[in-house]
């Protein structure tokens, strides 16, 4: 419930840019990396593959990102388009305004404590996800009845 409220705050302030906070985070990550593949973004942003793929498809549809060739043809790499860079430049000060609002409301001490606690929760979630994936991959396909898919 708290995460939805915070997400809504950022989404409301980012609205003039046409981005939601998850899209802003994805574009920011791609901008930092220059070009990024699905696995890099999934790890960097701790977003599940289904949600990430859906968001990437929307961003690609809106011509904010584009696919780029990768030496390993199985890997889906993306980079920002010129439009994507412009959208991100428009969104950045809006995101900063939302961040300032959160900091003013919480105070720097509470914000630092929240960041520390959330980072700890993230480490736990990522570790649990890795362990869960490892168990699924070790199962023979005849036991699980499914093929293991590894996204790039």
C-alpha positions as CSV (number, residue, x, y, z in Angstrom):
1,X,0.0,0.0,0.0
2,X,2.8,2.4,0.9
3,X,4.7,1.6,-2.4
4,X,1.5,2.3,-4.4
5,X,1.1,5.7,-2.7
6,X,4.7,6.6,-3.3
7,X,4.5,5.4,-6.9
8,X,1.4,7.5,-7.4
9,X,3.1,10.6,-6.1
10,X,6.0,10.2,-8.6
11,X,3.6,9.3,-11.4
12,X,1.5,12.4,-10.8
13,X,4.5,14.7,-10.8
14,X,6.0,13.0,-13.9
15,X,2.7,13.1,-15.8
16,X,3.6,16.2,-17.9
17,X,6.6,14.2,-19.3
18,X,4.3,11.3,-20.4
19,X,6.2,8.8,-18.3
20,X,5.4,6.7,-15.3
21,X,8.0,6.3,-12.7
22,X,8.9,2.8,-13.8
23,X,9.4,4.0,-17.3
24,X,11.5,6.8,-16.1
25,X,13.7,4.3,-14.1
26,X,14.1,2.1,-17.2
27,X,15.1,5.1,-19.4
28,X,17.5,6.3,-16.8
29,X,19.2,2.9,-16.6
30,X,19.5,2.6,-20.3
31,X,20.9,6.2,-20.5
32,X,23.5,5.3,-17.8
33,X,24.6,2.1,-19.7
34,X,24.4,3.6,-23.2
35,X,22.7,0.4,-24.4
36,X,21.2,-2.3,-22.2
37,X,19.8,-5.8,-22.5
38,X,16.9,-7.3,-20.7
39,X,19.0,-9.1,-18.2
40,X,21.0,-6.0,-17.2
41,X,17.8,-4.0,-16.7
42,X,16.1,-6.8,-14.8
43,X,19.0,-7.0,-12.4
44,X,19.7,-3.3,-12.2
45,X,16.1,-2.3,-11.5
46,X,14.9,-5.5,-9.7
47,X,11.9,-5.6,-12.0
48,X,10.4,-9.0,-13.0
49,X,10.9,-10.0,-16.6
50,X,7.2,-9.8,-17.6
51,X,6.7,-6.3,-16.2
52,X,10.0,-5.1,-17.8
53,X,9.2,-6.6,-21.2
54,X,5.7,-5.0,-21.2
55,X,7.2,-1.6,-20.3
56,X,10.0,-2.0,-22.9
57,X,7.4,-2.8,-25.6
58,X,5.4,0.3,-24.8
59,X,8.6,2.5,-24.8
60,X,9.6,0.9,-28.1
61,X,6.1,1.5,-29.5
62,X,6.4,5.2,-28.5
63,X,9.8,5.3,-30.2
64,X,11.5,6.3,-27.0
65,X,13.9,3.3,-27.2
66,X,15.1,1.2,-30.1
67,X,16.6,-2.2,-30.5
68,X,20.3,-2.3,-31.4
69,X,22.4,-5.2,-32.8
70,X,24.2,-7.3,-30.3
71,X,27.0,-9.8,-31.1
72,X,24.9,-12.5,-29.6
73,X,21.7,-12.5,-31.7
74,X,19.7,-14.0,-28.9
75,X,20.2,-10.9,-26.7
76,X,17.7,-8.1,-27.0
77,X,19.6,-4.8,-26.5
78,X,18.0,-1.4,-26.4
79,X,19.2,2.2,-26.4
80,X,17.5,5.6,-26.2
81,X,16.4,7.3,-29.3
82,X,16.7,11.1,-29.8
83,X,13.1,11.3,-28.7
84,X,13.9,9.2,-25.6
85,X,16.7,11.5,-24.6
86,X,14.4,14.5,-24.9
87,X,11.7,12.8,-22.9
88,X,14.2,11.9,-20.2
89,X,15.6,15.5,-20.1
90,X,12.0,16.7,-19.6
91,X,11.2,14.1,-16.9
92,X,14.4,14.6,-14.9
93,X,13.5,17.9,-13.2
94,X,10.0,16.6,-12.6
95,X,11.5,13.5,-10.9
96,X,13.8,15.8,-8.8
97,X,10.7,17.8,-7.7
98,X,9.0,14.5,-6.5
99,X,12.2,13.5,-4.8
100,X,12.4,16.9,-3.0
101,X,8.8,16.6,-1.9
102,X,9.5,13.1,-0.4
103,X,12.6,14.4,1.4
104,X,10.8,17.5,2.8
105,X,8.0,15.3,4.1
106,X,10.2,12.6,5.6
107,X,13.3,14.5,6.6
108,X,16.8,13.5,5.7
109,X,17.3,11.2,8.7
110,X,14.0,9.2,8.1
111,X,14.9,9.1,4.3
112,X,18.3,7.7,5.0
113,X,16.8,5.1,7.4
114,X,14.1,4.2,4.8
115,X,16.8,3.8,2.1
116,X,18.9,1.5,4.3
117,X,15.9,-0.7,5.1
118,X,14.7,-0.8,1.6
119,X,18.2,-1.7,0.3
120,X,18.2,-4.6,2.9
121,X,14.8,-5.8,1.6
122,X,16.0,-5.6,-2.0
123,X,19.1,-7.7,-1.2
124,X,16.8,-10.3,0.5
125,X,14.4,-10.4,-2.5
126,X,17.2,-10.6,-5.1
127,X,18.8,-13.4,-3.2
128,X,15.5,-15.3,-2.9
129,X,14.9,-14.8,-6.6
130,X,18.3,-16.2,-7.5
131,X,17.9,-19.2,-5.3
132,X,14.4,-19.9,-6.7
133,X,15.7,-19.6,-10.3
134,X,18.6,-21.9,-9.5
135,X,16.2,-24.6,-8.2
136,X,14.1,-24.3,-11.3
137,X,17.1,-24.6,-13.7
138,X,18.5,-27.7,-11.9
139,X,15.2,-29.6,-12.5
140,X,15.4,-31.9,-15.6
141,X,12.9,-30.8,-18.2
142,X,11.2,-34.2,-17.9
143,X,10.4,-33.5,-14.2
144,X,9.3,-29.9,-14.6
145,X,7.4,-30.5,-17.9
146,X,8.7,-27.1,-19.1
147,X,11.8,-25.9,-20.9
148,X,13.8,-23.4,-19.0
149,X,13.9,-20.0,-20.7
150,X,17.0,-17.8,-20.3
151,X,16.4,-14.2,-21.5
152,X,19.2,-12.0,-22.6
